[in-house]
Amino acid sequence: MLNLLYYLYDPTYMLVIIGIVLSMLANASLRFIYSKYLKVPSMSGIRGVDAALVILRNNGIYDVQVLPINGELTDNYNPVSKTVNLSEGIYYSTSIAAISVAAHECGHAIQHNSEYLPLTLRTAIVPLASISGALSWPLIVIGFLLSKAGTFFIQLGIFMFLIVVLFQIITLPVEYDASARALKQLKSGGIIQDNEIKGAKKVLDAAALTYVAVAVANALQLLRLMLLSRSRRG
C-alpha cells in the first residue's frame, strides 16, 4: 500500500499535470474554434452530408455510406462498416466547421480506399491497443500493491501502456494526412471559396492538435511509469 501511495504522490506526478494541462488547452482551443466556425455559414450553402457525398463521389468511392449519429464531435470513419458517421450538428449544418469535419472523415475514407499504410497499420492494431488500454492500469496497480513481488505485473502493465502510446503516435500521421486531404478536396471540389480556406484550416488544425496533446500526455505518463519502476527496483 505504501508503494501505491508513493506512486500517487511522488514528484514525477508533475509530468501527469503537464499532460493534463496540454490536453485541456488543446480541447479548449478545439471547442472555441469549432463553436466559432459552426456559426459561420459556407458561401456554397452545402450541408456536411452533401459535402461528404461530393468528396466521396469525386474520388470514385461509391461503397461508403454517410450516416447521422448522436453526440457532438463524435464524427468518425468506420473502415469495417465503411461508413462516414457525422454527428447531427455536422450532418445537417451548412457551416464552415461542418463541411471541414465532414471532409476530414472523408479523408479517412480516401485513405482506406487507397490503402494508406499508416491507416492500415492503425486499423490492424486497434484490438491489441484496446486490450492493452483496458489491462495496463489494473496490472500496474496490482504490481504496486504486491510490493517487490509485483515487479512482473508492473513491467507487463508498462509494456501494455507502451502499446497504447505507440498506437496514438501512429494515429498522428493518419489524422494530419486526413486533414490535408480534406483541405485539398474542399478546394478542388469548389465546396469552399478561397476566403473560407483559412477558417476551414483552423478547424482542421485544432482537431489534429488534440491528438498531439493526447499522445504527448500519455508519453509523459509512460515516462513517469518507467522512472517509478526504475526507482522501485533500485
HUSULFEN-V216078 format. One record per residue. N is the residue number from 1. RES is the residue in one letter. SS is DSSP state (@ for helix, = for strand, . for the rest). OMEGA is omega in degrees with one decimal (* if undefined). D_LAST is the distance of its C-alpha to the last C-alpha in whole Angstrom. Layout:
N,RES,SS,OMEGA,D_LAST ; N,RES,SS,OMEGA,D_LAST
//
This chain:
1,M,.,178.4,18 ; 2,L,@,178.1,16 ; 3,N,@,-179.9,13 ; 4,L,@,178.3,16 ; 5,L,@,178.0,18 ; 6,Y,@,178.4,15 ; 7,Y,@,-175.6,15 ; 8,L,@,-171.3,18 ; 9,Y,@,-177.9,18 ; 10,D,.,-176.3,16 ; 11,P,.,-178.2,17 ; 12,T,.,178.0,16 ; 13,Y,@,177.4,19 ; 14,M,@,177.5,21 ; 15,L,@,178.5,21 ; 16,V,@,-179.6,22 ; 17,I,@,178.1,25 ; 18,I,@,179.0,26 ; 19,G,@,179.5,26 ; 20,I,@,180.0,29 ; 21,V,@,178.5,31 ; 22,L,@,-180.0,31 ; 23,S,@,179.3,32 ; 24,M,@,179.9,35 ; 25,L,@,180.0,36 ; 26,A,@,179.8,37 ; 27,N,@,178.3,38 ; 28,A,@,178.5,40 ; 29,S,@,179.1,42 ; 30,L,@,-176.8,43 ; 31,R,@,178.8,44 ; 32,F,@,-178.7,46 ; 33,I,@,178.9,47 ; 34,Y,@,-179.4,48 ; 35,S,@,-179.4,50 ; 36,K,@,-175.4,52 ; 37,Y,@,172.3,53 ; 38,L,@,179.6,54 ; 39,K,.,-178.4,57 ; 40,V,.,-179.5,58 ; 41,P,=,177.4,60 ; 42,S,.,-178.9,61 ; 43,M,.,-180.0,64 ; 44,S,.,-178.8,64 ; 45,G,.,-177.7,64 ; 46,I,.,179.2,62 ; 47,R,.,178.2,60 ; 48,G,@,-179.2,57 ; 49,V,@,-179.0,58 ; 50,D,@,177.2,60 ; 51,A,@,179.5,58 ; 52,A,@,-178.7,56 ; 53,L,@,178.3,59 ; 54,V,@,-178.8,60 ; 55,I,@,179.7,57 ; 56,L,@,-178.9,57 ; 57,R,@,179.6,60 ; 58,N,@,179.7,60 ; 59,N,.,176.4,58 ; 60,G,.,-179.8,59 ; 61,I,.,-176.5,57 ; 62,Y,.,-177.8,59 ; 63,D,.,178.1,57 ; 64,V,.,178.1,55 ; 65,Q,=,174.4,56 ; 66,V,=,-172.5,55 ; 67,L,=,175.2,55 ; 68,P,=,176.7,54 ; 69,I,=,179.8,51 ; 70,N,.,173.9,50 ; 71,G,.,177.7,48 ; 72,E,.,-176.6,47 ; 73,L,.,177.8,45 ; 74,T,.,-175.6,45 ; 75,D,.,-178.3,46 ; 76,N,=,171.3,45 ; 77,Y,=,179.7,46 ; 78,N,=,-177.8,46 ; 79,P,.,-179.8,46 ; 80,V,.,-179.6,47 ; 81,S,.,-176.6,50 ; 82,K,.,178.8,51 ; 83,T,=,168.5,51 ; 84,V,=,-175.4,51 ; 85,N,=,-176.6,50 ; 86,L,=,175.5,51 ; 87,S,=,-172.9,51 ; 88,E,@,177.9,54 ; 89,G,@,177.5,54 ; 90,I,@,-176.0,53 ; 91,Y,@,-173.9,56 ; 92,Y,.,-174.3,59 ; 93,S,.,176.3,58 ; 94,T,.,-175.3,60 ; 95,S,=,175.4,57 ; 96,I,@,180.0,55 ; 97,A,@,-176.6,52 ; 98,A,@,-177.2,53 ; 99,I,@,177.2,55 ; 100,S,@,179.1,52 ; 101,V,@,178.6,49 ; 102,A,@,179.9,52 ; 103,A,@,178.6,52 ; 104,H,@,179.9,48 ; 105,E,@,175.3,48 ; 106,C,@,174.6,51 ; 107,G,@,176.3,49 ; 108,H,@,178.6,46 ; 109,A,@,177.7,49 ; 110,I,@,176.0,50 ; 111,Q,@,-178.8,47 ; 112,H,@,-178.2,47 ; 113,N,@,-178.8,51 ; 114,S,.,178.7,50 ; 115,E,.,177.8,47 ; 116,Y,.,-169.8,45 ; 117,L,@,-179.7,41 ; 118,P,@,177.9,39 ; 119,L,@,178.1,40 ; 120,T,@,179.4,41 ; 121,L,@,-180.0,37 ; 122,R,@,179.3,36 ; 123,T,@,-177.4,39 ; 124,A,@,-175.7,38 ; 125,I,@,177.8,34 ; 126,V,@,-179.9,35 ; 127,P,@,179.6,35 ; 128,L,@,179.5,31 ; 129,A,@,179.3,30 ; 130,S,@,178.8,32 ; 131,I,@,-179.6,30 ; 132,S,@,179.1,27 ; 133,G,@,-178.9,27 ; 134,A,@,-173.3,28 ; 135,L,@,-171.9,25 ; 136,S,@,-176.5,22 ; 137,W,@,175.3,22 ; 138,P,@,179.3,23 ; 139,L,@,-180.0,20 ; 140,I,@,179.6,17 ; 141,V,@,177.8,19 ; 142,I,@,-179.8,19 ; 143,G,@,179.0,16 ; 144,F,@,178.0,14 ; 145,L,@,-177.8,17 ; 146,L,.,179.6,16 ; 147,S,@,-174.9,13 ; 148,K,@,-179.8,11 ; 149,A,@,-177.0,14 ; 150,G,@,-178.0,14 ; 151,T,@,-178.8,12 ; 152,F,@,-178.5,15 ; 153,F,@,178.8,17 ; 154,I,@,-179.4,14 ; 155,Q,@,178.9,14 ; 156,L,@,178.6,18 ; 157,G,@,178.0,19 ; 158,I,@,178.4,17 ; 159,F,@,179.5,19 ; 160,M,@,178.1,22 ; 161,F,@,175.7,22 ; 162,L,@,178.2,22 ; 163,I,@,178.5,25 ; 164,V,@,-179.8,26 ; 165,V,@,178.2,25 ; 166,L,@,177.2,27 ; 167,F,@,-179.7,30 ; 168,Q,@,177.0,30 ; 169,I,@,177.5,30 ; 170,I,@,-179.8,33 ; 171,T,@,-174.5,35 ; 172,L,@,178.5,35 ; 173,P,@,178.2,38 ; 174,V,@,-177.9,40 ; 175,E,@,-179.6,40 ; 176,Y,@,177.9,41 ; 177,D,@,178.9,43 ; 178,A,@,178.0,45 ; 179,S,@,178.4,46 ; 180,A,@,177.8,47 ; 181,R,@,-179.4,49 ; 182,A,@,-178.8,50 ; 183,L,@,178.7,52 ; 184,K,@,-178.9,54 ; 185,Q,@,179.1,55 ; 186,L,@,179.4,56 ; 187,K,@,-174.3,58 ; 188,S,@,-178.9,60 ; 189,G,.,179.7,61 ; 190,G,.,-177.7,62 ; 191,I,.,174.5,60 ; 192,I,.,178.7,60 ; 193,Q,.,-177.0,62 ; 194,D,@,-177.9,60 ; 195,N,@,177.5,60 ; 196,E,@,-176.3,58 ; 197,I,@,-178.1,55 ; 198,K,@,179.8,53 ; 199,G,@,179.0,53 ; 200,A,@,-179.7,52 ; 201,K,@,178.3,49 ; 202,K,@,179.0,48 ; 203,V,@,-177.7,47 ; 204,L,@,179.7,46 ; 205,D,@,-179.9,43 ; 206,A,@,178.2,42 ; 207,A,@,-179.4,42 ; 208,A,@,-178.1,40 ; 209,L,@,178.9,38 ; 210,T,@,177.7,36 ; 211,Y,@,176.9,35 ; 212,V,@,-178.5,33 ; 213,A,@,179.0,32 ; 214,V,@,180.0,30 ; 215,A,@,179.3,29 ; 216,V,@,-179.5,27 ; 217,A,@,-179.6,26 ; 218,N,@,174.9,24 ; 219,A,@,177.1,23 ; 220,L,@,177.1,21 ; 221,Q,@,177.6,20 ; 222,L,@,177.4,18 ; 223,L,@,179.2,17 ; 224,R,@,179.8,15 ; 225,L,@,180.0,14 ; 226,M,@,177.4,12 ; 227,L,@,179.4,11 ; 228,L,@,179.2,10 ; 229,S,@,179.6,9 ; 230,R,@,-178.9,6 ; 231,S,@,179.0,5 ; 232,R,@,178.6,5 ; 233,R,@,-179.4,4 ; 234,G,.,*,0
//
